[in-house]
Amino acid sequence: MKAMIKKLVEAWGPSGYEHHMRELIKEEVKGLYDEMTIDPMGSLICRVGTKTDGNLRVMVAAHMDEIGLMVSHIDRNGFLRFTNIGGLMPSTLNGNRVKFENGVIGTIAVENMWSKLYELPKLDGFYIDVSEGLNGDSGNKNAAIQVGDPAGFHRTFEERGNRLVAKSMDDRIGCAVAIEAMRKLKQLGCKHEVYFAFTVQEEVGLRGARPAAHGINPDLGIALDVTSTGDTAKGDHMAVALGKGAAIKVRDGGMIVPPAVKNLMVDTAEKHKIPYQLEILNGGTTDAMAIQTAQSGVPSGCISIPCRYVHTVNETVDMVDVQASVDLLAAMLSNPIEGVKPV
């Protein structure tokens, strides 16, 4: 599983440009689905199982996109101004490398760095240096880069004991959990009609999940995504830690999980002795909110993978939590589900 995670997190694919990720996932899920489609937004949707009178149509969403940058101005010396794709934190940008689709790698720098050591610049105080120096200071061979070109962060995958460190764990680790659950369902048998939706543009407003949910029209929605932790020095006061199991969402900044859905996840985890913890996230949300508010409403929840340093190039997860998330999802989908709809 780690080799697959490495492949996914190192792939290039900012919001709106997920095509490389989609091709990687298509290779990983070969032989694991009954039907595959790509919707008009670009989300990859794999159906497993068939709807009957006695089961549910379930949508499982994990987003393929990552945060990134988009070039807004270019000067002749190879310095690029940029805007954000998704939630960038200026405090984490300086000195990081970014990669363009054509392979060009640039370095993010800040204006007058040494004279502003104690100031936090806004995005317009940063630039990307892609200069090559082949033709002197007035030349820039990377002229193929144009205004509007996107870039993703460039950082290799690292394994540190049971911890995995990389860019784009948000939400490539959710994609990995979905794929691994599909593999388990191949062995266990799927009791429901499940649509694994690898969605687009989550980081810029959940733009892929809602139309996907509209097309699927599920009875139950489950998102797979990362969540912050409260286990670092002077960290947020939240009851989520690395290595303690899958995080079952209770609420976040965009949704309150129906008690029946939360209880389904908790009961399944306890029955199958899967480690879990409860998550309350004060800010941010996931594709589950988009599914929940699609059509006339869909009971929805989220299995969250605890992750330190979200939206940086060093997002950190623990394989105990990753495996617990796989096991919880597979256990839910390989057994009957009752009572998630309001009565």
Residue pairs with C-beta under 8 A, 6 or more apart in sequence:
1 176
1 180
1 319
1 322
1 323
2 159
2 164
2 319
4 28
4 176
4 179
4 180
5 157
5 164
5 166
5 172
5 173
5 176
5 322
6 157
6 166
7 24
8 21
8 24
8 25
8 168
8 172
8 173
8 175
8 176
9 157
9 166
9 167
9 168
9 169
9 172
9 173
10 156
10 157
10 166
10 167
10 168
11 20
11 21
11 24
11 168
11 172
12 20
12 99
12 101
12 152
13 19
13 20
13 21
13 64
13 65
13 66
13 152
13 168
14 65
14 66
14 67
14 68
14 69
14 70
14 85
14 86
14 150
14 151
14 152
15 65
15 66
15 67
15 68
15 85
15 86
15 200
15 201
15 202
15 203
15 204
16 65
16 85
16 150
16 200
16 201
16 204
17 65
17 68
17 101
17 150
18 42
18 64
18 65
18 200
18 201
19 42
21 64
21 65
21 172
21 175
21 198
22 38
22 42
22 44
22 64
22 198
25 44
25 64
25 175
25 179
25 198
26 36
26 44
28 179
29 36
29 46
29 179
29 182
29 196
31 186
32 46
32 48
32 179
32 182
32 183
32 185
32 186
33 46
33 47
33 48
33 182
33 196
34 47
34 48
34 49
34 50
35 46
35 47
36 44
36 45
36 46
36 47
37 44
37 45
37 47
38 44
38 45
39 45
39 211
39 212
39 215
40 211
41 200
41 201
41 207
41 208
41 211
41 212
42 200
42 208
43 64
43 197
43 198
43 199
43 200
43 208
43 209
43 211
43 212
44 64
44 197
44 198
45 195
45 196
45 197
45 198
45 212
45 215
45 216
46 182
46 195
46 196
46 198
47 193
47 194
47 195
47 196
48 182
48 185
48 190
48 193
48 194
48 195
48 196
49 55
49 185
49 190
49 191
49 192
49 193
49 194
50 193
51 57
51 192
51 193
52 193
54 336
55 191
55 192
55 193
55 336
55 337
56 192
56 193
56 218
56 219
56 220
56 337
56 340
57 192
57 193
57 194
57 195
57 216
57 217
57 218
57 219
57 220
58 192
58 193
58 194
58 195
58 218
58 219
58 220
58 221
58 222
58 333
58 337
59 194
59 195
59 197
59 212
59 213
59 216
59 218
59 220
59 221
59 222
59 291
59 298
60 178
60 181
60 194
60 195
60 196
60 197
60 222
60 223
60 224
60 329
60 333
61 197
61 199
61 209
61 212
61 213
61 221
61 222
61 223
61 224
61 287
61 288
61 290
61 291
62 171
62 174
62 175
62 177
62 178
62 196
62 197
62 198
62 199
62 223
62 224
62 225
62 287
63 171
63 174
63 175
63 198
63 199
63 200
63 201
63 202
63 203
63 208
63 209
63 225
63 287
64 171
64 172
64 175
64 198
64 199
64 200
65 86
65 171
65 199
65 200
65 201
65 202
65 203
65 204
65 208
66 86
66 152
66 153
66 167
66 168
66 170
66 172
66 203
67 84
67 85
67 86
67 87
67 88
67 153
67 170
67 203
67 311
68 85
68 86
68 98
68 150
68 151
68 152
68 153
69 82
69 83
69 84
69 85
69 88
69 98
69 128
69 150
69 151
69 152
70 82
70 83
70 84
70 85
70 148
70 149
70 150
70 151
71 80
71 81
71 82
71 128
71 145
71 146
71 147
71 148
71 149
71 150
71 151
72 81
72 82
72 83
72 147
73 80
73 81
73 147
74 80
74 81
74 145
74 146
74 147
76 138
76 140
77 131
77 137
77 138
77 140
78 129
78 130
78 131
78 132
78 140
78 142
79 127
79 128
79 129
79 130
79 131
80 106
80 127
80 128
80 129
80 130
80 145
81 124
81 127
81 128
82 123
82 126
82 127
82 128
82 151
83 123
84 123
85 150
85 203
85 204
86 203
86 204
86 311
87 203
87 311
88 123
88 311
89 311
89 312
90 120
90 121
90 122
90 123
90 125
90 126
91 120
92 311
92 312
92 313
93 108
93 110
93 126
94 108
94 109
94 110
94 113
94 126
95 107
95 108
95 109
96 107
96 108
96 153
96 154
96 155
96 313
97 105
97 106
97 107
97 108
97 153
97 154
97 155
98 105
98 106
98 107
98 108
98 128
98 151
98 152
98 153
98 154
99 105
99 106
99 151
99 152
99 153
99 154
100 106
100 145
100 149
100 150
100 151
101 149
101 150
102 144
102 145
104 130
104 142
104 144
104 145
105 130
105 154
106 128
106 129
106 130
106 151
107 128
107 129
108 126
108 127
108 128
108 129
109 126
109 127
109 128
109 129
110 116
110 121
110 125
110 126
110 127
111 121
111 125
111 126
111 127
128 151
130 140
130 142
130 145
131 137
131 140
131 142
132 139
132 140
132 141
132 142
133 139
134 141
135 141
152 167
152 168
153 167
153 168
153 313
154 167
155 166
155 167
155 313
155 314
156 166
157 164
157 165
157 166
158 164
158 165
158 166
159 165
162 243
162 318
162 319
162 320
163 242
163 316
163 317
163 318
163 319
164 173
164 316
164 317
164 318
164 319
164 322
165 314
165 315
165 316
166 313
166 314
166 315
167 312
167 313
167 314
167 315
168 315
169 226
169 305
169 307
169 310
169 315
169 316
169 317
170 203
170 225
170 226
170 307
170 310
170 311
170 315
171 202
171 224
171 225
171 226
173 226
173 305
173 307
173 317
173 322
174 223
174 224
174 225
174 226
174 305
175 198
175 224
176 322
177 224
177 303
177 305
177 322
177 325
177 326
177 329
178 196
178 198
178 224
178 329
180 326
181 196
181 326
181 329
181 330
181 333
182 196
184 326
184 327
184 330
184 334
185 194
185 330
185 333
185 334
188 330
188 334
189 334
190 333
190 334
191 333
191 334
191 335
191 336
191 337
192 333
192 337
194 333
195 216
195 218
197 208
197 209
197 212
197 213
197 216
199 208
199 209
199 212
199 287
200 207
200 208
201 207
201 208
202 208
202 209
202 225
202 286
202 287
206 285
206 286
206 287
206 289
206 290
208 287
209 223
209 287
209 290
209 291
210 290
210 291
210 293
210 294
213 221
213 290
213 291
213 294
213 295
213 298
214 294
214 295
217 295
218 291
218 298
219 298
219 299
219 340
219 341
220 261
220 298
220 299
220 300
220 337
220 340
221 288
221 291
221 292
221 294
221 298
221 299
221 300
221 301
222 288
222 300
222 301
222 302
222 303
222 329
222 332
223 286
223 287
223 288
223 291
223 300
223 301
223 302
223 303
224 302
224 303
224 304
224 305
224 325
224 329
225 286
225 287
225 288
225 302
225 304
225 305
226 304
226 305
226 306
226 307
226 310
226 315
226 317
227 240
227 247
227 249
227 252
227 279
227 281
227 304
227 305
227 306
227 307
227 310
228 236
228 238
228 240
228 281
228 306
228 307
228 308
228 310
229 235
229 236
229 238
229 240
229 241
229 242
229 306
229 307
229 308
230 236
230 237
230 238
230 239
230 240
230 241
231 240
231 241
231 242
231 308
232 308
236 282
238 279
238 280
238 281
238 282
239 277
239 278
239 279
239 280
240 247
240 277
240 279
240 304
240 306
241 277
241 306
242 306
242 308
242 316
242 317
242 318
242 321
243 318
243 320
243 321
244 275
244 277
244 306
244 320
244 321
245 269
245 274
245 275
245 276
245 277
245 320
245 321
245 324
246 269
246 274
246 275
246 276
246 277
246 303
246 304
246 305
246 321
246 324
246 325
246 327
246 328
247 276
247 277
247 278
247 279
247 303
247 304
247 305
247 306
247 321
248 262
248 265
248 266
248 269
248 276
248 277
248 278
248 279
248 301
248 302
248 303
248 304
248 328
249 257
249 262
249 279
249 281
249 286
249 288
249 301
249 302
249 303
249 304
250 256
250 257
250 262
250 278
250 279
250 280
251 257
251 280
251 281
252 279
252 280
252 281
252 282
252 283
252 284
252 285
252 286
252 289
252 302
253 281
253 282
253 283
253 284
253 285
254 284
254 285
254 286
254 289
255 285
255 288
255 289
255 292
255 300
257 288
257 300
257 301
257 302
258 299
258 300
258 301
258 340
258 342
260 299
260 339
260 340
260 341
260 342
261 299
261 300
261 301
261 340
262 301
264 301
264 332
264 337
264 339
264 340
265 276
265 301
265 303
265 328
265 332
266 276
266 278
268 274
268 328
268 331
268 332
268 335
269 275
269 276
269 324
269 328
269 331
270 276
271 331
272 327
272 328
272 331
274 324
274 327
274 328
274 331
275 320
275 324
276 324
276 328
277 306
279 302
279 304
281 304
286 302
286 304
288 300
288 301
288 302
289 300
291 298
291 300
292 298
292 299
292 300
299 340
299 341
299 342
303 325
303 328
303 329
304 325
305 317
305 321
305 322
305 325
306 317
306 318
306 321
307 315
307 316
307 317
308 315
308 316
308 317
309 315
309 316
